[in-house]
Amino acid sequence: MADNGGDIVGINMGGEKTVQVKRSLLTQLQENYLNAVVSDRWEDRSCDQEGNVFFDYSPEVMMPLINWLRELRDSAPGQPPLPPRINPRHRPAWIKMLRVFAFKDADLANLGA
């Protein structure tokens, strides 16, 4: 997995876009698939040739989650950010991705699912 001393994680979105984020950004919501994959508890993760964790979702579906997690990290305690605005064309894939990632019901509600 592409990282910088374990703190930076590369995320490949469907082979269309790669971003690097702090591992803590992706693990701030506990007990979900996303957390497990990037926290090295998941041995069967898929990585690209550069070692970035590969998720088979388009950037239009996955980037709103990354941006929402950034807003959540920076928000005041007890005041989660508004749900991301998802293009109606991508909404079915958005909901499926969130369910695959096994977010808790409260997190799903905050994400607009």
Buried (B, 14 or more C-beta within 10 A) or exposed (E): BBBEEEEBBBBBBBEEEBBEBBBEBBBEBEEBBBBBBBEEEBEEBEEBEEEBBBBEBBBBBBBBBBEBBBEBEEEEEEEBBEBBEBEEEBEEBBBEBBEBBBBEEEBBEBBBB
